[in-house]
Amino acid sequence: MSLPVADLPPWSAAPAAPTAPAARVTDDLTADIAVVGAGLAGLATAHHLLDRDPSADVAVVDARRPAAGASGRGTGLLGPRVGPPIDVAVRRFGPSVARAAHLASEAAVADVVALCSAVGAAAGLRPGGQIVATRSAAGLAALARQDAAYRSLGLTVPVLSSAEIRRRVGVPYHAGLLYPGAATLDPAALTRALAAACAAKGARLLGDSPLLGLRPGDGRTPTELRFAAGTLRARKVVLAVNADAGRLGLPVGTVLPLRVHALATAPLPPELRAALGGESGTALIDSAAPAPYFRLTPEGRLVVGGGRVSHAPLPDEEDAASRDAARRLLEQRLRRLHPALAEVPVAYRWSGRIGMTADGLPVVGRVGGHPDIWYIGGCCGHGLAMSAAHGRYVASHLTGPAPAGSRLPWHRDRAPRLPLGSGPARALLRAYLRRLEREAHRTP
């Protein structure tokens, strides 16, 4: 069936929040703390900063407006897991770090659920668990290794049989792992509600002001942030700019900007919603590329993401032919999920950028050794859970001694570097992107 298709997520059609920034950075402004980026990471930072110090003068600056970037263009899967698969994490980092990282990722999911309640965001929150499933022999072997690692660490991630998966989502798979604390939600609604909450606490929201560069302070003078029409000086700065780290020349290693794709159907008929897990609220992630992951929205749309990824150095630059090919592949995969989806109209198609690192771990730490300049990014597609946790974490460090034992297992100032030049370096980058296609399609 052919209908006009919107080139945006379904939640982007919602009315803009009244807290959309009414001012740009002009002339010379000052603040106690400047937060660059009005996505979930930046706004969660501002929210927790003002909880801890209500008198602080906090300015949140965005290149456009809250939820205009990755936080408003995700697919709304809220689940644990951070970094590589748990068995790889055990080999690479050791069992204690792997276990601590998984538990921290579970706490990050709970943080988002609590944040929805704290800021009064309905956000379409639906608890329901998340299944990572497979239809292949290789996938079964990989999930068996992960199951053994979880059990050896004393972590509860149940194994589901084919019949148990079928009862939840109505799609045939051989087996899967169930992450029971997961949920789904509308990421843009949460981001806009968080912006409103920050404004109500006294934060200044400034929009349409892309950051051009910065000059770090020296302890006596504040850091100066440069914008097209003015400057902002602040003693403390949080750069929640994710995949724009490279464009700004930040010394945080390589946070590779990748473009990923998604689509959403028209509302499904009640019987098809029920067949695809409408009652359970379960999301399913196929463990093999380029098969999709999917979840249902409260109004009954099927949201599907995954498939091909591409290097995306600039936010608004996209190769139309590559985009269209990726979207066609995604729609083909949608049609194969269930026979009743063969004729369901696709109502929305969209793309978004995520920040990936070579080892799959985020970067949350100080920039260039400056104690009062922090960077948040490289969540590798797990930004819905990680962003809220990172905001709380950075706020605790900026407003006083962080609680003992609170250090994130993945706290670091730099990611590994990747070759982004020409010649042989480009071949290495292409090989890396092919590997990421096997991983990024699984990221919410």
C-alpha positions in Angstrom: 0.0 0.0 0.0 1.4 3.4 -1.0 0.8 6.4 1.2 2.7 9.7 1.8 5.6 8.9 4.1 6.9 11.5 6.6 10.7 11.8 6.8 10.7 12.1 10.6 9.9 10.0 13.6 6.2 9.8 14.6 6.9 11.7 17.9 8.4 14.6 16.0 4.9 15.5 14.8 3.9 16.3 18.3 3.6 20.0 19.2 6.8 21.7 20.2 7.2 22.2 23.9 6.6 25.8 25.1 10.1 25.8 26.6 11.7 25.8 23.1 14.5 28.3 23.3 13.5 31.8 22.5 17.0 33.2 22.5 20.3 32.6 20.8 23.8 33.2 22.2 24.5 36.8 21.3 27.0 39.3 22.7 29.0 38.2 25.7 27.2 36.0 28.2 28.3 34.4 31.4 27.1 31.5 33.5 28.3 29.4 36.4 28.0 26.2 34.4 27.5 26.0 30.6 26.1 22.8 29.2 26.4 22.4 25.4 23.8 20.1 24.0 20.1 20.0 24.8 19.6 16.3 24.3 19.1 13.8 27.1 22.7 13.9 28.3 23.0 17.6 28.5 19.5 18.2 30.0 19.9 15.4 32.5 23.2 17.0 33.6 21.5 20.4 34.0 18.5 18.8 35.8 20.8 17.1 38.4 23.0 20.1 38.7 20.1 22.3 39.7 18.8 19.6 42.1 22.1 19.6 43.8 22.6 23.4 43.7 19.4 25.3 43.0 21.2 28.6 43.1 23.6 27.7 40.3 23.4 29.8 37.1 23.1 27.1 34.4 22.9 27.8 30.7 22.0 25.0 28.3 22.9 25.8 24.7 21.9 23.8 21.6 22.7 24.0 17.9 19.0 23.9 17.3 16.5 23.1 20.1 15.8 20.4 22.7 15.2 16.9 21.1 16.2 18.1 17.6 19.2 15.7 17.5 19.8 12.1 18.4 17.7 12.2 21.5 14.6 13.0 19.5 15.4 10.6 16.6 16.0 7.3 18.5 13.6 4.4 18.4 12.8 4.4 22.1 14.2 1.1 23.3 15.3 1.4 26.9 17.5 -1.5 28.0 20.6 -2.4 29.9 23.9 -3.6 28.5 26.9 -1.3 27.8 30.0 -2.1 25.8 30.7 -5.4 24.1 28.7 -8.6 24.7 29.2 -9.8 28.3 31.4 -12.8 27.4 33.7 -10.4 25.4 33.6 -7.9 28.3 34.7 -10.7 30.8 37.7 -11.5 28.6 38.7 -7.9 27.8 38.1 -6.2 31.2 37.9 -9.1 33.7 34.9 -10.5 35.5 34.6 -7.8 38.3 34.6 -4.9 35.8 32.2 -6.7 33.4 29.8 -7.4 36.3 30.0 -3.9 37.6 29.3 -2.4 34.1 26.2 -4.6 33.6 24.8 -3.7 37.0 25.5 0.0 36.3 23.6 -0.3 33.0 20.6 -1.8 34.8 20.7 1.1 37.3 20.8 3.5 34.3 17.5 2.0 33.0 16.0 2.6 36.4 17.3 6.1 36.4 15.4 6.9 33.2 12.2 5.4 34.6 12.6 7.6 37.7 13.4 10.6 35.6 10.1 10.2 33.7 8.3 10.3 37.0 10.4 13.2 38.3 9.7 15.5 35.3 6.1 14.4 34.8 6.7 12.9 31.4 4.1 10.5 30.2 6.5 9.7 27.3 4.6 6.5 26.4 6.6 4.5 29.0 5.8 0.8 28.7 7.7 -1.7 30.9 7.9 -5.0 29.1 11.3 -6.5 28.9 13.7 -6.8 25.9 14.6 -10.0 24.1 17.8 -10.5 22.1 17.0 -13.5 19.9 18.5 -15.5 17.1 17.4 -17.8 14.2 20.9 -19.1 13.4 23.3 -21.7 14.7 26.0 -19.1 15.1 23.6 -16.9 17.0 22.7 -19.8 19.3 26.4 -20.4 20.0 26.9 -16.7 20.7 23.9 -16.5 23.1 25.1 -19.6 24.9 28.4 -18.0 25.6 26.7 -14.9 26.9 24.3 -17.0 29.0 27.3 -18.8 30.6 29.0 -15.5 31.3 25.9 -14.0 32.9 25.5 -17.1 35.1 29.2 -17.1 36.1 28.8 -13.5 37.2 25.7 -14.2 39.2 23.6 -12.0 36.9 19.9 -12.8 36.1 19.3 -12.7 32.3 16.8 -15.6 31.6 17.1 -17.8 28.6 13.8 -18.0 26.5 12.9 -21.0 24.3 11.3 -20.6 20.9 7.9 -21.2 22.4 8.4 -18.6 25.1 9.5 -16.0 22.6 6.5 -16.8 20.4 4.1 -16.3 23.3 5.5 -12.8 23.9 6.0 -11.4 20.4 4.5 -13.8 17.9 7.6 -14.0 15.7 9.5 -17.3 15.3 13.0 -17.4 16.8 15.1 -20.3 18.0 16.0 -18.9 21.4 16.8 -15.6 23.2 18.0 -13.8 26.3 15.4 -11.7 28.3 16.4 -8.4 29.9 13.4 -8.1 32.2 13.9 -4.6 33.5 13.8 -3.0 30.1 11.0 -0.7 28.7 10.1 1.4 25.7 9.2 5.1 25.5 9.0 8.2 23.4 12.5 9.7 23.6 11.5 13.1 22.3 8.7 13.5 24.8 11.1 12.7 27.6 13.6 15.2 26.3 11.1 18.0 25.9 9.7 17.3 29.4 13.2 17.4 30.8 13.8 20.8 29.0 10.7 22.1 30.6 11.8 20.9 34.0 15.2 22.5 33.7 13.6 25.8 32.7 11.3 25.6 35.7 14.3 25.2 37.9 15.9 28.3 36.5 18.1 27.1 33.7 18.5 29.3 30.7 17.8 27.5 27.4 19.6 29.0 24.4 19.0 27.6 20.9 20.0 28.0 17.2 23.6 28.4 18.4 26.1 25.8 17.1 29.3 25.7 19.1 32.2 26.9 16.9 35.1 26.4 19.3 36.3 26.9 22.9 39.3 28.3 24.8 39.8 26.5 28.1 40.2 28.6 31.2 43.3 28.4 33.3 41.8 28.3 36.8 41.8 32.1 37.1 39.8 32.8 33.9 36.7 31.0 32.8 36.4 28.9 29.7 35.2 30.8 26.6 32.7 29.1 24.3 32.5 30.7 20.8 29.3 30.9 18.8 28.4 32.7 15.6 26.8 35.7 17.3 28.6 35.9 20.6 30.4 34.1 23.4 29.5 32.4 26.6 32.0 32.3 29.5 31.7 29.8 32.3 33.8 28.4 35.1 32.5 24.9 34.5 31.5 23.4 31.1 29.8 20.1 30.0 30.1 19.2 26.4 27.3 16.8 25.7 28.0 16.9 22.0 28.4 13.1 21.3 29.4 12.6 17.7 30.3 16.2 17.1 33.5 15.7 19.2 35.6 15.3 16.1 34.2 18.3 14.3 35.1 20.4 17.4 38.5 18.9 17.6 38.0 17.7 21.2 40.8 15.5 22.5 38.5 12.6 23.5 39.7 9.9 21.0 37.5 8.8 18.1 33.8 9.0 18.6 32.7 8.0 15.2 29.5 9.6 13.9 27.3 7.0 12.2 24.0 7.3 10.5 21.3 4.7 11.3 17.8 4.3 10.0 14.3 3.5 11.3 10.7 3.4 10.2 7.3 3.2 11.8 4.1 1.8 10.4 0.6 3.2 10.5 -1.3 1.9 13.5 -1.8 -1.8 13.3 -5.2 -3.5 13.6 -5.9 -4.8 17.1 -5.4 -8.5 16.3 -2.0 -7.8 14.7 -0.9 -5.7 17.7 -1.8 -8.6 20.0 0.1 -11.0 17.7 3.3 -8.9 17.9 3.3 -8.5 21.7 1.0 -5.6 22.2 -0.1 -6.8 25.6 3.4 -7.7 26.9 5.1 -4.5 25.7 8.2 -6.5 24.8 10.8 -5.3 22.4 12.8 -7.7 20.3 16.4 -7.3 19.0 17.6 -9.8 16.4 21.2 -10.8 17.1 22.2 -11.1 13.4 22.8 -8.2 11.0 21.0 -6.8 9.0 17.9 -8.2 10.6 15.8 -5.5 12.4 14.8 -4.8 16.0 11.3 -3.8 16.7 8.8 -2.6 19.3 5.2 -1.4 19.4 4.2 2.2 20.4 1.1 2.8 22.7 -0.9 3.8 19.7 -0.1 0.5 17.9 2.6 1.5 15.4 5.4 -0.9 14.8 8.8 0.9 15.1 11.6 -0.9 13.3 15.3 0.0 13.3 18.6 -1.5 12.2 20.3 -2.6 9.0 23.0 -0.6 7.2 25.1 2.1 8.8 27.2 4.8 7.2 29.9 7.3 8.3 28.2 10.7 8.9 30.7 13.4 9.7 28.1 16.3 9.4 24.7 16.1 11.1 22.6 17.2 8.1 24.7 15.7 5.3 23.3 12.5 3.9 23.8 10.6 0.7 20.2 10.1 -0.7 21.0 7.0 -2.7 22.6 5.3 0.3 19.8 6.4 2.6 17.1 5.1 0.2 18.8 1.7 -0.2 19.1 1.3 3.6 15.5 2.2 4.0 14.3 -0.2 1.3 16.3 -3.0 3.0 14.7 -2.2 6.3 11.2 -2.3 4.9 12.0 -5.7 3.3 13.0 -7.0 6.7 9.8 -5.5 8.2 7.7 -7.4 5.7 9.4 -10.7 6.6 8.7 -10.4 10.3 5.1 -11.6 10.1 2.9 -12.5 7.2 0.2 -9.9 8.2 2.8 -7.1 7.8 3.0 -7.6 4.0 0.6 -4.8 3.2 0.8 -2.6 6.3 1.6 1.0 5.3 4.8 2.6 6.4 4.0 6.0 7.7 7.4 7.3 8.9 11.0 6.8 7.8 13.9 8.7 9.4 17.6 8.7 10.0 19.7 9.7 13.0 23.3 9.9 14.2 24.9 7.9 16.9 28.4 8.1 18.3 30.4 4.8 18.2 33.8 4.0 19.7 36.2 1.3 18.7 35.7 -0.8 21.9 32.0 -0.1 22.3 32.3 1.8 25.6 31.1 5.4 26.1 33.4 8.3 26.9 32.6 10.2 30.1 35.5 12.2 31.5 37.5 15.4 31.5 38.6 17.1 28.3 42.3 17.6 27.8 43.0 17.3 31.5 40.9 20.3 32.4 39.2 19.5 35.7 36.1 21.7 35.0 35.5 20.7 31.4 33.7 17.4 30.9 32.6 15.5 27.8 29.7 13.0 27.4 29.4 10.9 24.3 30.0 7.6 22.4 27.1 5.7 23.9 27.2 3.4 20.9 23.4 3.3 20.4 22.6 2.8 24.1 22.1 6.5 24.7 18.6 6.4 26.1 19.7 4.7 29.3 23.3 5.9 29.3 22.6 9.6 28.8 20.5 10.0 32.0 23.1 8.1 34.0 25.9 10.2 32.6 24.1 13.4 33.4 23.7 12.4 37.1 27.3 11.3 37.2 28.8 14.5 35.8 26.6 16.7 37.9 27.8 14.9 41.0 31.4 15.6 40.1 30.9 19.2 39.2 29.0 20.1 42.4 31.3 18.6 45.0 33.1 15.4 45.9 31.4 12.5 44.2 30.0 9.8 46.6 32.6 7.1 47.5 32.4 4.1 45.2 30.3 5.9 42.6 32.9 5.9 39.8 31.4 4.4 36.6 33.3 1.3 35.4 33.7 3.0 32.0 34.8 6.4 33.2 37.6 7.6 30.9 38.8 10.8 29.2 39.5 9.2 25.7 38.3 6.5 23.4 40.7 4.5 21.2 41.7 6.4 18.0 40.4 5.2 14.6 42.0 6.0 11.2 39.8 8.5 9.4 42.2 9.6 6.7 42.7 8.4 3.1 44.4 5.4 1.5 44.9 2.4 3.7 43.2 4.2 6.6 40.0 4.3 4.7 40.1 0.6 4.0 40.5 0.0 7.8 37.6 2.3 8.4 35.4 0.5 5.9 36.2 -2.8 7.7 35.3 -1.2 11.0 32.0 0.0 9.6 31.2 -3.5 8.3 31.8 -4.8 11.8 29.6 -2.1 13.3 26.8 -3.1 11.0 26.8 -6.4 12.9 26.5 -4.4 16.2 24.7 -1.0 15.6 21.5 -2.6 14.3 21.1 -4.1 17.8 21.3 -0.7 19.5 18.2 1.1 20.7 
